[in-house]
Amino acid sequence: MSQPKTKTKYVSKGERKADRQLSKAVKRDRTPIEKWQIKQKAWLKGLNPWIVVPNENTADTKARYVRVRAESEWGDPRKGFMFGSSKD
């Protein structure tokens, strides 16, 4: 009779996480323009990132800025702008 099959003795090396301090430092070094471009690219891909806009309710002085979804502020990216679509 044949021998029973045995599994290999492979041992996982475990998770390897990036240095948290390094990744936070990279995020802190981004300029506001870079942050805006990242959110705009995500919106154009069809994702719906959170953006910070001035609060419409000026009486609410605690919340001068509010977080809203990009589609509620910028609209649907799939509609887009078509060149030559104006009807003259």
Secondary structure, 3 states (H helix, E strand, C coil): CCCCCCCCCCCCCCCCCCCHHHHHHHHHCCCHHHHHHHHHHHHHCCCCCEEEEECCCCCCCCCCEEEEEHHHHHCCCCCCCCCCCCCC
